[in-house]
């Protein structure tokens, strides 16, 4: 849910392996990379929103 100021609760995750390599996702249509993230629905916990 977006609040009156235009913000939405969200969760971001950092995924790494035993070699300490990180997963970054490239944004579609942009010259940018980011960690996986997304919004949290009103009925979700941050942990549930990660999946």
CHARMM-style PDB file with segment names, atoms N, HN, CA, C and O in Angstrom:
ATOM      1  N   UNK     1       0.839  -1.173   0.000  1.00  0.00      PROA
ATOM      2  CA  UNK     1       0.000   0.000   0.000  1.00  0.00      PROA
ATOM      3  C   UNK     1       0.889   1.243   0.000  1.00  0.00      PROA
ATOM      4  O   UNK     1       1.843   1.327   0.774  1.00  0.00      PROA
ATOM      5  N   UNK     2       0.583   2.182  -0.847  1.00  0.00      PROA
ATOM      6  HN  UNK     2      -0.192   2.114  -1.475  1.00  0.00      PROA
ATOM      7  CA  UNK     2       1.332   3.435  -0.930  1.00  0.00      PROA
ATOM      8  C   UNK     2       0.704   4.439   0.027  1.00  0.00      PROA
ATOM      9  O   UNK     2      -0.513   4.628   0.033  1.00  0.00      PROA
ATOM     10  N   UNK     3       1.555   5.093   0.851  1.00  0.00      PROA
ATOM     11  HN  UNK     3       2.544   4.940   0.847  1.00  0.00      PROA
ATOM     12  CA  UNK     3       1.023   6.036   1.830  1.00  0.00      PROA
ATOM     13  C   UNK     3       0.752   7.397   1.184  1.00  0.00      PROA
ATOM     14  O   UNK     3       0.954   7.576  -0.017  1.00  0.00      PROA
ATOM     15  N   UNK     4       0.294   8.344   1.993  1.00  0.00      PROA
ATOM     16  HN  UNK     4       0.130   8.198   2.968  1.00  0.00      PROA
ATOM     17  CA  UNK     4      -0.092   9.654   1.470  1.00  0.00      PROA
ATOM     18  C   UNK     4       1.081  10.440   0.892  1.00  0.00      PROA
ATOM     19  O   UNK     4       0.876  11.387   0.133  1.00  0.00      PROA
ATOM     20  N   UNK     5       2.310  10.055   1.245  1.00  0.00      PROA
ATOM     21  HN  UNK     5       2.476   9.285   1.862  1.00  0.00      PROA
ATOM     22  CA  UNK     5       3.490  10.735   0.718  1.00  0.00      PROA
ATOM     23  C   UNK     5       4.093  10.008  -0.486  1.00  0.00      PROA
ATOM     24  O   UNK     5       5.133  10.418  -1.002  1.00  0.00      PROA
ATOM     25  N   UNK     6       3.439   8.928  -0.936  1.00  0.00      PROA
ATOM     26  HN  UNK     6       2.595   8.595  -0.517  1.00  0.00      PROA
ATOM     27  CA  UNK     6       3.897   8.206  -2.112  1.00  0.00      PROA
ATOM     28  C   UNK     6       4.895   7.099  -1.844  1.00  0.00      PROA
ATOM     29  O   UNK     6       5.511   6.581  -2.775  1.00  0.00      PROA
ATOM     30  N   UNK     7       5.067   6.728  -0.575  1.00  0.00      PROA
ATOM     31  HN  UNK     7       4.567   7.149   0.182  1.00  0.00      PROA
ATOM     32  CA  UNK     7       6.006   5.665  -0.237  1.00  0.00      PROA
ATOM     33  C   UNK     7       5.291   4.349  -0.014  1.00  0.00      PROA
ATOM     34  O   UNK     7       4.151   4.326   0.452  1.00  0.00      PROA
ATOM     35  N   UNK     8       5.960   3.248  -0.346  1.00  0.00      PROA
ATOM     36  HN  UNK     8       6.886   3.267  -0.724  1.00  0.00      PROA
ATOM     37  CA  UNK     8       5.413   1.911  -0.131  1.00  0.00      PROA
ATOM     38  C   UNK     8       6.424   1.104   0.672  1.00  0.00      PROA
ATOM     39  O   UNK     8       7.621   1.132   0.383  1.00  0.00      PROA
ATOM     40  N   UNK     9       5.940   0.387   1.677  1.00  0.00      PROA
ATOM     41  HN  UNK     9       4.968   0.364   1.912  1.00  0.00      PROA
ATOM     42  CA  UNK     9       6.832  -0.499   2.437  1.00  0.00      PROA
ATOM     43  C   UNK     9       7.427  -1.517   1.477  1.00  0.00      PROA
ATOM     44  O   UNK     9       6.730  -2.034   0.604  1.00  0.00      PROA
ATOM     45  N   UNK    10       8.712  -1.805   1.637  1.00  0.00      PROA
ATOM     46  HN  UNK    10       9.278  -1.385   2.346  1.00  0.00      PROA
ATOM     47  CA  UNK    10       9.345  -2.778   0.752  1.00  0.00      PROA
ATOM     48  C   UNK    10      10.428  -3.534   1.495  1.00  0.00      PROA
ATOM     49  O   UNK    10      10.811  -3.185   2.611  1.00  0.00      PROA
ATOM     50  N   UNK    11      10.902  -4.566   0.849  1.00  0.00      PROA
ATOM     51  HN  UNK    11      10.591  -4.849  -0.058  1.00  0.00      PROA
ATOM     52  CA  UNK    11      11.964  -5.399   1.406  1.00  0.00      PROA
ATOM     53  C   UNK    11      13.011  -5.613   0.320  1.00  0.00      PROA
ATOM     54  O   UNK    11      12.679  -5.776  -0.854  1.00  0.00      PROA
ATOM     55  N   UNK    12      14.263  -5.612   0.723  1.00  0.00      PROA
ATOM     56  HN  UNK    12      14.532  -5.480   1.677  1.00  0.00      PROA
ATOM     57  CA  UNK    12      15.363  -5.919  -0.187  1.00  0.00      PROA
ATOM     58  C   UNK    12      16.177  -7.058   0.402  1.00  0.00      PROA
ATOM     59  O   UNK    12      16.267  -7.200   1.622  1.00  0.00      PROA
ATOM     60  N   UNK    13      16.763  -7.859  -0.459  1.00  0.00      PROA
ATOM     61  HN  UNK    13      16.689  -7.743  -1.449  1.00  0.00      PROA
ATOM     62  CA  UNK    13      17.566  -8.978   0.033  1.00  0.00      PROA
ATOM     63  C   UNK    13      18.927  -8.977  -0.655  1.00  0.00      PROA
ATOM     64  O   UNK    13      19.079  -8.503  -1.781  1.00  0.00      PROA
ATOM     65  N   UNK    14      19.901  -9.517   0.051  1.00  0.00      PROA
ATOM     66  HN  UNK    14      19.778  -9.901   0.966  1.00  0.00      PROA
ATOM     67  CA  UNK    14      21.237  -9.704  -0.508  1.00  0.00      PROA
ATOM     68  C   UNK    14      21.501 -11.199  -0.528  1.00  0.00      PROA
ATOM     69  O   UNK    14      21.441 -11.868   0.503  1.00  0.00      PROA
ATOM     70  N   UNK    15      21.794 -11.713  -1.713  1.00  0.00      PROA
ATOM     71  HN  UNK    15      21.843 -11.169  -2.551  1.00  0.00      PROA
ATOM     72  CA  UNK    15      22.040 -13.143  -1.897  1.00  0.00      PROA
ATOM     73  C   UNK    15      23.520 -13.326  -2.198  1.00  0.00      PROA
ATOM     74  O   UNK    15      24.058 -12.710  -3.118  1.00  0.00      PROA
ATOM     75  N   UNK    16      24.178 -14.184  -1.409  1.00  0.00      PROA
ATOM     76  HN  UNK    16      23.741 -14.685  -0.662  1.00  0.00      PROA
ATOM     77  CA  UNK    16      25.587 -14.473  -1.677  1.00  0.00      PROA
ATOM     78  C   UNK    16      25.829 -15.970  -1.512  1.00  0.00      PROA
ATOM     79  O   UNK    16      25.058 -16.673  -0.860  1.00  0.00      PROA
ATOM     80  N   UNK    17      26.919 -16.439  -2.119  1.00  0.00      PROA
ATOM     81  HN  UNK    17      27.546 -15.867  -2.649  1.00  0.00      PROA
ATOM     82  CA  UNK    17      27.256 -17.857  -2.026  1.00  0.00      PROA
ATOM     83  C   UNK    17      28.516 -18.038  -1.175  1.00  0.00      PROA
ATOM     84  O   UNK    17      29.039 -17.078  -0.608  1.00  0.00      PROA
ATOM     85  N   UNK    18      28.986 -19.265  -1.095  1.00  0.00      PROA
ATOM     86  HN  UNK    18      28.561 -20.045  -1.555  1.00  0.00      PROA
ATOM     87  CA  UNK    18      30.163 -19.568  -0.275  1.00  0.00      PROA
ATOM     88  C   UNK    18      31.433 -18.889  -0.779  1.00  0.00      PROA
ATOM     89  O   UNK    18      32.398 -18.743  -0.029  1.00  0.00      PROA
ATOM     90  N   UNK    19      31.438 -18.474  -2.042  1.00  0.00      PROA
ATOM     91  HN  UNK    19      30.654 -18.592  -2.652  1.00  0.00      PROA
ATOM     92  CA  UNK    19      32.601 -17.778  -2.606  1.00  0.00      PROA
ATOM     93  C   UNK    19      32.512 -16.261  -2.396  1.00  0.00      PROA
ATOM     94  O   UNK    19      33.344 -15.504  -2.896  1.00  0.00      PROA
ATOM     95  N   UNK    20      31.498 -15.837  -1.652  1.00  0.00      PROA
ATOM     96  HN  UNK    20      30.822 -16.451  -1.245  1.00  0.00      PROA
ATOM     97  CA  UNK    20      31.241 -14.416  -1.376  1.00  0.00      PROA
ATOM     98  C   UNK    20      30.885 -13.627  -2.637  1.00  0.00      PROA
ATOM     99  O   UNK    20      31.125 -12.423  -2.718  1.00  0.00      PROA
ATOM    100  N   UNK    21      30.312 -14.322  -3.612  1.00  0.00      PROA
ATOM    101  HN  UNK    21      30.116 -15.300  -3.546  1.00  0.00      PROA
ATOM    102  CA  UNK    21      29.806 -13.657  -4.804  1.00  0.00      PROA
ATOM    103  C   UNK    21      28.384 -13.193  -4.515  1.00  0.00      PROA
ATOM    104  O   UNK    21      27.598 -13.917  -3.904  1.00  0.00      PROA
ATOM    105  N   UNK    22      28.062 -11.989  -4.955  1.00  0.00      PROA
ATOM    106  HN  UNK    22      28.701 -11.400  -5.451  1.00  0.00      PROA
ATOM    107  CA  UNK    22      26.739 -11.419  -4.728  1.00  0.00      PROA
ATOM    108  C   UNK    22      25.897 -11.486  -5.992  1.00  0.00      PROA
ATOM    109  O   UNK    22      26.423 -11.445  -7.104  1.00  0.00      PROA
ATOM    110  N   UNK    23      24.590 -11.590  -5.810  1.00  0.00      PROA
ATOM    111  HN  UNK    23      24.163 -11.623  -4.906  1.00  0.00      PROA
ATOM    112  CA  UNK    23      23.664 -11.532  -6.941  1.00  0.00      PROA
ATOM    113  C   UNK    23      23.153 -10.107  -7.081  1.00  0.00      PROA
ATOM    114  O   UNK    23      22.589  -9.544  -6.143  1.00  0.00      PROA
ATOM    115  N   UNK    24      23.353  -9.536  -8.246  1.00  0.00      PROA
ATOM    116  HN  UNK    24      23.812  -9.993  -9.008  1.00  0.00      PROA
ATOM    117  CA  UNK    24      22.796  -8.243  -8.625  1.00  0.00      PROA
ATOM    118  C   UNK    24      21.916  -8.490  -9.845  1.00  0.00      PROA
ATOM    119  O   UNK    24      22.276  -9.274 -10.723  1.00  0.00      PROA
ATOM    120  N   UNK    25      20.784  -7.834  -9.900  1.00  0.00      PROA
ATOM    121  HN  UNK    25      20.492  -7.197  -9.187  1.00  0.00      PROA
ATOM    122  CA  UNK    25      19.920  -7.943 -11.067  1.00  0.00      PROA
ATOM    123  C   UNK    25      19.981  -6.662 -11.885  1.00  0.00      PROA
ATOM    124  O   UNK    25      19.970  -5.559 -11.340  1.00  0.00      PROA
ATOM    125  N   UNK    26      20.044  -6.825 -13.194  1.00  0.00      PROA
ATOM    126  HN  UNK    26      20.052  -7.722 -13.637  1.00  0.00      PROA
ATOM    127  CA  UNK    26      20.034  -5.640 -14.057  1.00  0.00      PROA
ATOM    128  C   UNK    26      18.599  -5.204 -14.290  1.00  0.00      PROA
ATOM    129  O   UNK    26      17.737  -6.022 -14.612  1.00  0.00      PROA
ATOM    130  N   UNK    27      18.348  -3.932 -14.128  1.00  0.00      PROA
ATOM    131  HN  UNK    27      19.048  -3.268 -13.867  1.00  0.00      PROA
ATOM    132  CA  UNK    27      16.999  -3.402 -14.323  1.00  0.00      PROA
ATOM    133  C   UNK    27      16.655  -3.394 -15.811  1.00  0.00      PROA
ATOM    134  O   UNK    27      17.468  -2.993 -16.643  1.00  0.00      PROA
ATOM    135  N   UNK    28      15.460  -3.835 -16.131  1.00  0.00      PROA
ATOM    136  HN  UNK    28      14.799  -4.161 -15.455  1.00  0.00      PROA
ATOM    137  CA  UNK    28      15.006  -3.895 -17.520  1.00  0.00      PROA
ATOM    138  C   UNK    28      14.881  -2.477 -18.079  1.00  0.00      PROA
ATOM    139  O   UNK    28      14.258  -1.602 -17.477  1.00  0.00      PROA
ATOM    140  N   UNK    29      15.487  -2.281 -19.238  1.00  0.00      PROA
ATOM    141  HN  UNK    29      15.993  -2.992 -19.727  1.00  0.00      PROA
ATOM    142  CA  UNK    29      15.361  -1.000 -19.921  1.00  0.00      PROA
ATOM    143  C   UNK    29      16.146   0.140 -19.303  1.00  0.00      PROA
ATOM    144  O   UNK    29      15.960   1.294 -19.689  1.00  0.00      PROA
ATOM    145  N   UNK    30      17.026  -0.160 -18.343  1.00  0.00      PROA
ATOM    146  HN  UNK    30      17.177  -1.098 -18.029  1.00  0.00      PROA
ATOM    147  CA  UNK    30      17.815   0.892 -17.699  1.00  0.00      PROA
ATOM    148  C   UNK    30      19.266   0.446 -17.596  1.00  0.00      PROA
ATOM    149  O   UNK    30      19.557  -0.750 -17.578  1.00  0.00      PROA
ATOM    150  N   UNK    31      20.156   1.396 -17.530  1.00  0.00      PROA
ATOM    151  HN  UNK    31      19.919   2.367 -17.545  1.00  0.00      PROA
ATOM    152  CA  UNK    31      21.565   1.083 -17.325  1.00  0.00      PROA
ATOM    153  C   UNK    31      21.833   1.102 -15.824  1.00  0.00      PROA
ATOM    154  O   UNK    31      22.556   1.963 -15.323  1.00  0.00      PROA
ATOM    155  N   UNK    32      21.242   0.142 -15.113  1.00  0.00      PROA
ATOM    156  HN  UNK    32      20.655  -0.557 -15.520  1.00  0.00      PROA
ATOM    157  CA  UNK    32      21.346   0.117 -13.654  1.00  0.00      PROA
ATOM    158  C   UNK    32      21.234  -1.311 -13.144  1.00  0.00      PROA
ATOM    159  O   UNK    32      20.602  -2.164 -13.767  1.00  0.00      PROA
ATOM    160  N   UNK    33      21.854  -1.550 -12.008  1.00  0.00      PROA
ATOM    161  HN  UNK    33      22.368  -0.857 -11.502  1.00  0.00      PROA
ATOM    162  CA  UNK    33      21.826  -2.850 -11.341  1.00  0.00      PROA
ATOM    163  C   UNK    33      21.333  -2.650  -9.916  1.00  0.00      PROA
ATOM    164  O   UNK    33      21.515  -1.580  -9.335  1.00  0.00      PROA
ATOM    165  N   UNK    34      20.710  -3.678  -9.354  1.00  0.00      PROA
ATOM    166  HN  UNK    34      20.562  -4.547  -9.825  1.00  0.00      PROA
ATOM    167  CA  UNK    34      20.244  -3.571  -7.969  1.00  0.00      PROA
ATOM    168  C   UNK    34      20.097  -4.948  -7.351  1.00  0.00      PROA
ATOM    169  O   UNK    34      20.040  -5.963  -8.045  1.00  0.00      PROA
ATOM    170  N   UNK    35      20.038  -4.956  -6.017  1.00  0.00      PROA
ATOM    171  HN  UNK    35      20.084  -4.132  -5.453  1.00  0.00      PROA
ATOM    172  CA  UNK    35      19.708  -6.186  -5.312  1.00  0.00      PROA
ATOM    173  C   UNK    35      18.217  -6.450  -5.490  1.00  0.00      PROA
ATOM    174  O   UNK    35      17.449  -5.509  -5.695  1.00  0.00      PROA
ATOM    175  N   UNK    36      17.787  -7.722  -5.415  1.00  0.00      PROA
ATOM    176  HN  UNK    36      18.411  -8.486  -5.248  1.00  0.00      PROA
ATOM    177  CA  UNK    36      16.357  -8.019  -5.508  1.00  0.00      PROA
ATOM    178  C   UNK    36      15.584  -7.274  -4.417  1.00  0.00      PROA
ATOM    179  O   UNK    36      16.028  -7.197  -3.271  1.00  0.00      PROA
ATOM    180  N   UNK    37      14.449  -6.741  -4.780  1.00  0.00      PROA
ATOM    181  HN  UNK    37      14.089  -6.804  -5.710  1.00  0.00      PROA
ATOM    182  CA  UNK    37      13.614  -6.019  -3.820  1.00  0.00      PROA
ATOM    183  C   UNK    37      12.201  -5.937  -4.355  1.00  0.00      PROA
ATOM    184  O   UNK    37      11.954  -6.170  -5.539  1.00  0.00      PROA
ATOM    185  N   UNK    38      11.283  -5.607  -3.478  1.00  0.00      PROA
ATOM    186  HN  UNK    38      11.484  -5.418  -2.517  1.00  0.00      PROA
ATOM    187  CA  UNK    38       9.903  -5.450  -3.903  1.00  0.00      PROA
ATOM    188  C   UNK    38       9.022  -4.970  -2.772  1.00  0.00      PROA
ATOM    189  O   UNK    38       9.451  -4.894  -1.620  1.00  0.00      PROA
ATOM    190  N   UNK    39       7.799  -4.650  -3.107  1.00  0.00      PROA
ATOM    191  HN  UNK    39       7.450  -4.712  -4.042  1.00  0.00      PROA
ATOM    192  CA  UNK    39       6.852  -4.129  -2.137  1.00  0.00      PROA
ATOM    193  C   UNK    39       6.319  -5.195  -1.195  1.00  0.00      PROA
ATOM    194  O   UNK    39       6.330  -6.388  -1.499  1.00  0.00      PROA
ATOM    195  N   UNK    40       5.854  -4.732  -0.044  1.00  0.00      PROA
ATOM    196  HN  UNK    40       5.845  -3.763   0.204  1.00  0.00      PROA
ATOM    197  CA  UNK    40       5.239  -5.604   0.955  1.00  0.00      PROA
ATOM    198  C   UNK    40       3.746  -5.300   0.975  1.00  0.00      PROA
ATOM    199  O   UNK    40       3.348  -4.153   1.181  1.00  0.00      PROA
ATOM    200  N   UNK    41       2.920  -6.316   0.765  1.00  0.00      PROA
ATOM    201  HN  UNK    41       3.243  -7.248   0.598  1.00  0.00      PROA
ATOM    202  CA  UNK    41       1.472  -6.141   0.853  1.00  0.00      PROA
ATOM    203  C   UNK    41       1.055  -6.006   2.309  1.00  0.00      PROA
ATOM    204  O   UNK    41       1.782  -6.428   3.208  1.00  0.00      PROA
ATOM    205  N   UNK    42      -0.110  -5.420   2.543  1.00  0.00      PROA
ATOM    206  HN  UNK    42      -0.700  -5.077   1.812  1.00  0.00      PROA
ATOM    207  CA  UNK    42      -0.588  -5.161   3.901  1.00  0.00      PROA
ATOM    208  C   UNK    42      -0.698  -6.431   4.740  1.00  0.00      PROA
ATOM    209  O   UNK    42      -0.540  -6.378   5.960  1.00  0.00      PROA
ATOM    210  N   UNK    43      -0.966  -7.569   4.105  1.00  0.00      PROA
ATOM    211  HN  UNK    43      -1.095  -7.612   3.114  1.00  0.00      PROA
ATOM    212  CA  UNK    43      -1.143  -8.821   4.853  1.00  0.00      PROA
ATOM    213  C   UNK    43       0.127  -9.671   4.904  1.00  0.00      PROA
ATOM    214  O   UNK    43       0.055 -10.839   5.283  1.00  0.00      PROA
ATOM    215  N   UNK    44       1.282  -9.124   4.536  1.00  0.00      PROA
ATOM    216  HN  UNK    44       1.340  -8.174   4.228  1.00  0.00      PROA
ATOM    217  CA  UNK    44       2.530  -9.879   4.497  1.00  0.00      PROA
ATOM    218  C   UNK    44       3.528  -9.372   5.535  1.00  0.00      PROA
ATOM    219  O   UNK    44       3.533  -8.196   5.897  1.00  0.00      PROA
ATOM    220  N   UNK    45       4.369 -10.291   6.002  1.00  0.00      PROA
ATOM    221  HN  UNK    45       4.365 -11.246   5.708  1.00  0.00      PROA
ATOM    222  CA  UNK    45       5.539  -9.909   6.784  1.00  0.00      PROA
ATOM    223  C   UNK    45       6.678  -9.661   5.796  1.00  0.00      PROA
ATOM    224  O   UNK    45       6.584 -10.082   4.642  1.00  0.00      PROA
ATOM    225  N   UNK    46       7.751  -8.990   6.218  1.00  0.00      PROA
ATOM    226  HN  UNK    46       7.828  -8.649   7.154  1.00  0.00      PROA
ATOM    227  CA  UNK    46       8.893  -8.838   5.314  1.00  0.00      PROA
ATOM    228  C   UNK    46       9.433 -10.183   4.828  1.00  0.00      PROA
ATOM    229  O   UNK    46       9.836 -10.306   3.671  1.00  0.00      PROA
ATOM    230  N   UNK    47       9.444 -11.180   5.694  1.00  0.00      PROA
ATOM    231  HN  UNK    47       9.117 -11.080   6.634  1.00  0.00      PROA
ATOM    232  CA  UNK    47       9.925 -12.506   5.299  1.00  0.00      PROA
ATOM    233  C   UNK    47       9.053 -13.114   4.209  1.00  0.00      PROA
ATOM    234  O   UNK    47       9.578 -13.701   3.262  1.00  0.00      PROA
ATOM    235  N   UNK    48       7.740 -12.987   4.321  1.00  0.00      PROA
ATOM    236  HN  UNK    48       7.314 -12.510   5.090  1.00  0.00      PROA
ATOM    237  CA  UNK    48       6.837 -13.523   3.301  1.00  0.00      PROA
ATOM    238  C   UNK    48       7.008 -12.783   1.973  1.00  0.00      PROA
ATOM    239  O   UNK    48       6.917 -13.395   0.909  1.00  0.00      PROA
ATOM    240  N   UNK    49       7.251 -11.496   2.025  1.00  0.00      PROA
ATOM    241  HN  UNK    49       7.325 -10.999   2.889  1.00  0.00      PROA
ATOM    242  CA  UNK    49       7.373 -10.702   0.803  1.00  0.00      PROA
ATOM    243  C   UNK    49       8.639 -11.032   0.020  1.00  0.00      PROA
ATOM    244  O   UNK    49       8.713 -10.736  -1.173  1.00  0.00      PROA
ATOM    245  N   UNK    50       9.633 -11.637   0.662  1.00  0.00      PROA
ATOM    246  HN  UNK    50       9.573 -11.877   1.631  1.00  0.00      PROA
ATOM    247  CA  UNK    50      10.866 -11.995  -0.042  1.00  0.00      PROA
ATOM    248  C   UNK    50      10.649 -13.110  -1.049  1.00  0.00      PROA
ATOM    249  O   UNK    50      11.446 -13.263  -1.975  1.00  0.00      PROA
ATOM    250  N   UNK    51       9.591 -13.892  -0.891  1.00  0.00      PROA
ATOM    251  HN  UNK    51       8.944 -13.768  -0.139  1.00  0.00      PROA
ATOM    252  CA  UNK    51       9.387 -15.059  -1.755  1.00  0.00      PROA
ATOM    253  C   UNK    51       8.417 -14.768  -2.839  1.00  0.00      PROA
ATOM    254  OT1 UNK    51       8.127 -15.640  -3.659  1.00  0.00      PROA
TER     255      UNK     51
END
